[in-house]
Amino acid sequence: MAPGRRTRPLNPRHPLMAFTDKTLVFSQPGAFNATGLEQVVQAVKNLDVDKLRAETGSQSP
């Protein structure tokens, strides 16, 4: 981050959203600590989107 630049605190009402291959795979409002955020990141990285689509009947974007 640039020196002197301020950031706003995270608003707990805004959701954390994760997309994989244009597919929303996670959405949850609230603030996350470092451990919780890392768990979400790893879960999204490990997600098999093709398998998820096959199970839900969704098509590729």
Number of C-alpha atoms within 10 A of each C-alpha: 6 5 5 6 6 8 7 5 7 11 10 12 10 12 14 15 12 15 11 13 10 9 14 10 15 15 12 13 12 12 16 14 7 8 9 10 13 12 11 16 13 10 13 16 11 9 12 11 16 13 10 12 13 11 9 9 9 11 9 11 6
